[in-house]
């Protein structure tokens, strides 16, 4: 499990932690010990296939999914694997962040909702 705690100067909350939960096949962002955002994935040979992002209603609109997306993508790049964005949120995020494009294997069609 990969883990990172945000510094106290972060504007959204000092009690934020990001983790990779391999047992449940998801990246997680917790605020105050509560699961706020999760990005589900399938670990394929040589690839991480992002399939769904979900933000708990009480944490929506705070930019936390973007924080978790950045953490997850950096983790995949560091592992030497490639990214497949079949999740609409991750697909949109990657289209806006060109620094990851060299690590992405784009699906033939944009995911529904992207």
SULDA-V171338 format. One record per pair of residues at least 24 apart in sequence whose C-alpha atoms are under 10 Angstrom apart, sorted by sequence separation. I is the first residue (numbers start at 0). J is the second residue. D is the distance in whole Angstrom. If there is no record, write none. Layout:
# SULDA-V171338
<<I:J:D> <I:J:D>>
This chain:
# SULDA-V171338
<<2:26:10> <4:28:10> <25:49:9> <34:58:9> <35:59:8> <47:71:10> <64:88:9> <65:89:9> <68:92:8> <69:93:10> <85:109:8> <86:110:6> <87:111:7> <88:112:8> <89:113:9> <1:26:9> <2:27:9> <3:28:10> <4:29:10> <24:49:10> <25:50:10> <27:52:10> <33:58:10> <47:72:9> <64:89:9> <68:93:9> <76:101:10> <84:109:9> <85:110:6> <86:111:9> <87:112:6> <88:113:7> <0:26:9> <2:28:10> <25:51:9> <26:52:9> <27:53:10> <28:54:9> <37:63:10> <38:64:8> <73:99:9> <76:102:7> <84:110:8> <85:111:9> <86:112:9> <87:113:4> <25:52:9> <27:54:10> <36:63:7> <37:64:8> <65:92:8> <69:96:10> <72:99:8> <75:102:9> <76:103:10> <86:113:8> <30:58:9> <35:63:8> <36:64:6> <47:75:7> <64:92:10> <85:113:9> <35:64:9> <36:65:10> <38:67:8> <46:75:8> <47:76:10> <36:66:9> <37:67:8> <38:68:8> <45:75:10> <46:76:10> <69:99:10> <72:102:9> <36:67:7> <37:68:9> <40:71:10> <47:78:10> <72:103:10> <35:67:10> <36:68:10> <46:78:10> <30:63:9> <38:71:8> <45:78:9> <46:79:9> <47:80:7> <48:81:9> <49:82:7> <50:83:9> <51:84:9> <29:63:10> <45:79:8> <46:80:5> <47:81:6> <48:82:6> <49:83:6> <50:84:7> <51:85:8> <52:86:7> <28:63:8> <45:80:5> <46:81:5> <47:82:5> <48:83:5> <49:84:5> <50:85:5> <51:86:5> <52:87:8> <53:88:9> <28:64:8> <44:80:8> <45:81:6> <46:82:6> <47:83:6> <48:84:6> <49:85:6> <50:86:4> <51:87:7> <52:88:6> <27:64:10> <43:80:9> <44:81:9> <45:82:9> <46:83:7> <47:84:9> <48:85:7> <49:86:6> <50:87:8> <51:88:8> <52:89:8> <28:66:8> <29:67:10> <42:80:9> <43:81:10> <48:86:8> <49:87:9> <50:88:9> <51:89:8> <28:67:6> <43:82:10> <49:88:9> <50:89:8> <27:67:7> <28:68:10> <43:83:10> <49:89:7> <50:90:10> <26:67:7> <27:68:10> <49:90:9> <26:68:9> <28:70:9> <41:83:10> <27:70:10> <40:83:9> <26:70:9> <27:71:9> <40:84:9> <26:71:6> <40:85:9> <25:71:9> <40:86:9> <39:86:9> <15:63:9> <19:67:10> <26:74:10> <38:86:9> <17:66:9> <18:67:9> <11:61:7> <17:67:7> <38:88:9> <11:62:8> <12:63:10> <16:67:9> <19:70:9> <38:89:9> <11:63:8> <18:70:9> <19:71:8> <17:70:7> <18:71:9> <17:71:9> <19:74:9> <18:74:10> <46:102:10> <47:103:10> <48:104:10> <46:103:9> <46:104:9> <50:110:9> <5:66:10> <3:70:9> <2:70:10> <1:70:10> <1:71:10> <1:74:8>>
